[in-house]
C-alpha cells in the first residue's frame, strides 16, 4: 500500500491517537489527540492555545504518535508516526469542524473557538503494523520529503554460512532459505532479535 492509504486509514478508521511530546527539559508527556484530516501536505489536528500541550508543540516542533484499532491484541492494527509539526493558526479550522462535527458540541460558539489553533504534521516517518494476520505484516512509509528510516531492522550479511539456526528460532517463520541464501522477509519480521542472538558467526546485523 502507499502512504496515502495509511494516512487515510489513520484518519477514518483510527482517528484518536496517543501523541507524545517533550517539554523544554526533555521530559516526555502523552495526551489523547484526534487526527482530523490529511492532504498532500500532511496531517492536521487542533488544540487550545492555553494548554501545556500547545506550549510543548511550540517549544519542540516534533511529535510521535500511535493509533490502535482492534478489539484484542491479535485483531489489532496500528499506525505509528514521528515527525515535524508546525502551527498554521485558524487556517483550516472551519473545514476541520465540518469534517468532525462533534467538535461543535465541545466548542459551540465562535467566541469559544477563538481559543483553538490548527497544527500540521508536515513531515514524517511512519509504520503500519498488523497483528491480525499470520505472519504479521508491517510496512514503513514517509511523507513531506522525509526518507524512510530503516532503524531496528535485522539483515543477514555475506558472513552467513547458511546453518539455518536463525530459521529455527524465528517466531513468525519470516527467515527463508532459497537459492543457497538465507534472507529475512522484513514485512513479516517482529524485530525480536532471536536471529541476531543465535547466529554463531555474527552474520545478522541490526540497522
N, C-alpha and C positions, 0 to 999 in steps of 0.2 A: 504493500500500500504506500501512498505518498503522504507527504507532510500534511496537506490539506485534509486528507481523510482522518488523520489522527487529531488534528485541531478541531474538526467538526465533531468528532466523537467526544472530545473533551467538553465542548460547549453543550451539546444536545443530550448526551447520554449520561455524563458525569455531573457537569455543571458546578457543583460545590467541591472545593478542594481545600486542603491544608496548605497554607503558604508560610514559608519561613523567611524571616528577615533577621538582621543583626543591628544592635544599637551601636553608638559611637565607641563603645568599649569592646566590641566584638562579641557581646553576649547574644545568644540565639533566642528568638521568640517565634512562636507559631500562632496563627489565627485562621479562622474559617472564612473563606472568601468565595464569592460566586464569580466565575469567569463568564462574562455575559455576551461576548461577541468576538468574532475574528474576521480578518480580511487579509489581503496580500501584504499588509504592513505589520501584522502581528495580532496579539490578543488584547482584549480590553476588559477592565474591571473598574469599579469605583470605590471610593471611601470618603469619609468625612474628614475635613481638614483639621478638626480638633482632636483627632485620635492620635495616640502614640504610634500606631501603625503608619500613619501618614508621615510622621517625623522620621521614622526609620527608613521608609522608602526614599525620602528626600536626602537623607544623610548618606545612604549607601549606594542606591541605584541598581542593586542586584536583588534577585529573588530566587527562591527554589520552591516548587510546588509539587504536590502529588494528589491526584484524584483517583478514587477507587469505586468500582461498580461490581456488585455481586452479593448474593445472599450468604455466601460462605467462602472460605479460603479457596476451595477447589472450583468455585464458579466465578472467581474474581478476575477482573481485567483492570489494569491501571495505566495511567499516563503520568509520567514524571517529566518536569521541565525545569531547567535552571537557565537564567538569562538576565538580560539587562532591561531595566524599566525606566520610564520617564513620565512625568506629569504632562498631560495635554489640556488640562483645565476643563471648561464646560463644553468644549467641542465633543460631540457625540453623546452628550448627556441625554438629550431628548430621545435619540434613537435607542439608547440602552434601556430607557424606561419603556419605550414602545415594545421592544423585544422581550422585556422582563417586567410585565405589568404588575407583578406582586410588589414591586418597589413603590408603587403609588400608595400602598397601604402603610408602608414604613415611613415614607416622606410624602404626605398627602398634599401639601401646598407648595406653591412656587417659592414662598419665603423659606420654608423648611429645606428645600432643595438647594438653597444657596450655600449650604454647608458642604455640598458634595463636589468632588472633583474626579476626573477620569484619569486613569493611568493606562499606559500602553506598554506591553511587553514586546519590544520591537526587535529583539534578537535573542535567540535561544537554542539550546540543545535539548533534545527530549528522548524519551524511550517509551514505547508501548510494550507492556508485559502482560501476557495472557496465561493464567494458570488453569483455565477451563478446558484446555486441550492437552492431549498427550501425543508426543512430548510437548513440553511447554514451548511457547513461542514468544520471542522478543525481537524488537526491531528499533534501531535508533533513527532519529530524524533531526533535522535542524531547519531554522528559518532566519530571515533577516540578514543573510550573508554569513552566518556562522557556519563553521565547518563541524561535521560530525566528529565527536570525541570518542575515541575507542578505549577509554580508560576501563580497567578492570577485566579486559578480555584476555583469555588464555590462548596461546598459539603453540604449535609444535614446530620446532626448528629442524635444521638439517642434521643435528646430532642424533636424531631418533634412530633406534635400532629395530623398530617395529616389533618390540617384545610384546606389545599389546596389553601390558599390565594396566595401562590407563583405561582401556576399554572395560576391563573387569570391574572397575570401581566407579564408573560414571553412572549416576542415578537416573539420568534421562536417556542413556544409550545414544548420546549425540556424538560419540567419537567413533569414526568408521575407518576400517582398513580396506583400501581399494587401490589397485594398480601399484602394489608394493609401497604404499604410502599411508600413514596414519594422519587423519585430519579431524579437527574439531568443527562440528557444524554450529557456527556461532548463534544462529537464530533459535537453537534449542538448548543452549548452554545455561546452566544455573549459576555459573561463576563460583561454584562451591570450592574449587581448588584441590579436589581429590587427585586429579591427574598430575597436578604440579607436585603434590607431596609424595606420590608413589613412584615417579619416574626415576629409574636408577642412574640415568646419565644426564639428568637436568636438561632434557630436551624440551620441556614445557616452560615457556616464558609467559610472564604476565605483562600486559601492555601498560 
